[in-house]
Amino acid sequence: MCRSIKTLRPPALPEEATEDDIRAAALQYVRKVSGFHHPAAHNHEVFERAVDEIAEATARLLDDLEVRGAHSAVRRPAREPQPDAV
């Protein structure tokens, strides 16, 4: 798997993952799976859509994870739904 994707949940990450952290991980995943670092213009939209969808799924995963044995009960606050991109 992509070695540059870091673990985004506590205690591996001392603070809550930011949206930038989540998007960077999603971008690395899409780059690895697609084999493209920067997609051609005709693939740009589908590439960005994949990054957005994976970032959303990652945020939901982190929101719903229950980390037991952490110093305190660590739960991410629920994210506000994002409006559909135009």
VOBA-1610 file (N, C-alpha, C; in pm, whole numbers, padded with zeros to 5 digits, always signed):
BEGIN
Met+00084-00119+00000Met+00000+00000+00000Met+00087+00123+00000Cys+00028+00235-00019Cys+00100+00361-00029Cys+00164+00396+00105Arg+00293+00400+00110Arg+00364+00424+00235Arg+00352+00568+00283Ser+00313+00660+00196Ser+00305+00800+00238Ser+00170+00834+00302Ile+00077+00739+00306Ile-00049+00763+00375Ile-00027+00730+00521Lys-00051+00828+00608Lys-00028+00805+00751Lys-00158+00769+00821Thr-00144+00705+00935Thr-00260+00671+01017Thr-00320+00800+01071Leu-00451+00815+01059Leu-00516+00940+01095Leu-00596+00933+01224Arg-00588+00824+01298Arg-00665+00814+01421Arg-00572+00818+01541Pro-00624+00867+01653Pro-00545+00861+01776Pro-00528+00716+01818Pro-00426+00680+01884Pro-00316+00764+01931Pro-00204+00781+01829Ala-00215+00722+01710Ala-00109+00738+01609Ala-00092+00884+01571Leu-00199+00956+01563Leu-00197+01100+01537Leu-00237+01167+01666Pro-00149+01247+01728Pro-00177+01299+01861Pro-00300+01391+01868Glu-00330+01458+01760Glu-00448+01544+01758Glu-00545+01493+01651Glu-00661+01550+01648Glu-00762+01510+01549Glu-00713+01540+01408Ala-00738+01449+01318Ala-00701+01470+01178Ala-00780+01586+01121Thr-00715+01671+01047Thr-00782+01783+00984Thr-00839+01741+00850Glu-00923+01825+00794Glu-00975+01796+00660Glu-00862+01791+00559Asp-00758+01873+00580Asp-00641+01870+00491Asp-00569+01735+00502Asp-00555+01682+00624Asp-00492+01551+00644Asp-00571+01443+00570Ile-00703+01448+00584Ile-00790+01348+00522Ile-00783+01358+00370Arg-00787+01478+00318Arg-00781+01496+00172Arg-00646+01453+00117Ala-00538+01482+00189Ala-00405+01441+00143Ala-00395+01288+00136Ala-00451+01220+00234Ala-00450+01074+00233Ala-00533+01021+00115Ala-00649+01082+00091Ala-00734+01040-00020Ala-00663+01063-00153Leu-00595+01175-00166Leu-00521+01205-00288Leu-00411+01102-00311Gln-00337+01068-00206Gln-00231+00967-00219Gln-00289+00832-00262Tyr-00403+00798-00205Tyr-00468+00671-00240Tyr-00507+00669-00388Val-00571+00776-00435Val-00615+00782-00575Val-00495+00781-00669Arg-00390+00851-00631Arg-00268+00850-00713Arg-00212+00709-00725Lys-00208+00638-00612Lys-00152+00503-00611Lys-00237+00407-00695Val-00367+00411-00673Val-00457+00319-00743Val-00464+00349-00893Ser-00467+00478-00929Ser-00480+00515-01070Ser-00347+00506-01145Gly-00238+00519-01072Gly-00108+00520-01138Gly-00072+00656-01196Phe-00153+00757-01168Phe-00127+00892-01218Phe-00099+00986-01102His+00012+01059-01111His+00041+01161-01010His-00046+01284-01037His-00051+01323-01164His-00139+01431-01210His-00214+01377-01331Pro-00346+01372-01326Pro-00420+01316-01439Pro-00421+01412-01558Ala-00439+01356-01675Ala-00457+01437-01795Ala-00587+01516-01783Ala-00598+01621-01859Ala-00715+01708-01852Ala-00846+01631-01868His-00848+01531-01957His-00972+01457-01980His-01007+01364-01863Asn-00915+01342-01771Asn-00942+01259-01652Asn-00948+01340-01523His-00929+01470-01534His-00923+01554-01413His-01050+01545-01329Glu-01166+01555-01392Glu-01292+01555-01317Glu-01314+01423-01243Val-01292+01312-01310Val-01314+01182-01245Val-01211+01160-01133Phe-01089+01207-01153Phe-00983+01197-01052Phe-01023+01275-00927Glu-01065+01400-00945Glu-01106+01485-00832Glu-01229+01429-00762Arg-01323+01376-00839Arg-01443+01316-00779Arg-01405+01197-00691Ala-01311+01116-00738Ala-01264+01002-00658Ala-01198+01050-00529Val-01117+01152-00537Val-01052+01207-00416Val-01159+01256-00319Asp-01258+01329-00368Asp-01366+01379-00282Asp-01442+01265-00214Glu-01478+01162-00292Glu-01554+01050-00237Glu-01474+00972-00133Ile-01347+00952-00159Ile-01263+00879-00063Ile-01240+00963+00062Ala-01223+01093+00046Ala-01209+01181+00163Ala-01335+01177+00249Glu-01452+01179+00185Glu-01578+01172+00260Glu-01590+01039+00334Ala-01557+00929+00267Ala-01564+00797+00330Ala-01465+00789+00446Thr-01348+00846+00429Thr-01247+00846+00535Thr-01295+00926+00655Ala-01354+01042+00631Ala-01406+01124+00740Ala-01516+01050+00816Arg-01605+00980+00743Arg-01709+00902+00809Arg-01649+00790+00893Leu-01549+00722+00838Leu-01483+00616+00911Leu-01423+00670+01041Leu-01349+00779+01033Leu-01286+00836+01152Leu-01390+00886+01251Asp-01500+00941+01201Asp-01608+00988+01288Asp-01671+00873+01367Asp-01682+00758+01304Asp-01752+00645+01364Asp-01663+00550+01444Leu-01532+00562+01429Leu-01442+00473+01503Leu-01450+00499+01653Glu-01447+00393+01728Glu-01438+00402+01873Glu-01302+00345+01910Val-01216+00431+01962Val-01080+00390+01998Val-01080+00357+02146Arg-01065+00230+02175Arg-01062+00187+02315Arg-00920+00183+02365Gly-00904+00209+02493Gly-00772+00205+02553Gly-00694+00333+02534Ala-00752+00432+02470Ala-00686+00562+02457Ala-00692+00632+02592His-00615+00736+02609His-00611+00808+02737His-00749+00858+02778Ser-00827+00896+02681Ser-00965+00937+02707Ser-01049+00888+02591Ala-01177+00889+02608Ala-01264+00845+02498Ala-01247+00945+02385Val-01194+00899+02275Val-01166+00986+02162Val-01271+00962+02056Arg-01352+01061+02032Arg-01450+01057+01924Arg-01446+01190+01854Arg-01446+01186+01724Arg-01443+01308+01645Arg-01583+01369+01644Pro-01593+01500+01650Pro-01725+01561+01637Pro-01779+01536+01497Ala-01908+01522+01486Ala-01970+01497+01356Ala-01942+01614+01263Arg-01914+01584+01139Arg-01887+01687+01040Arg-02019+01738+00982Glu-02016+01863+00944Glu-02131+01921+00876Glu-02136+01863+00735Pro-02253+01829+00684Pro-02262+01779+00547Pro-02211+01886+00451Gln-02133+01845+00352Gln-02078+01936+00254Gln-02176+01949+00138Pro-02197+02072+00090Pro-02285+02088-00026Pro-02222+02021-00147Asp-02306+01972-00236Asp-02255+01908-00358Asp-02176+02010-00438Ala-02063+01964-00491Ala-01980+02051-00574Ala-02054+02079-00705Val-02036+02199-00753Val-02101+02239-00878Val-02005+02227-00991
//
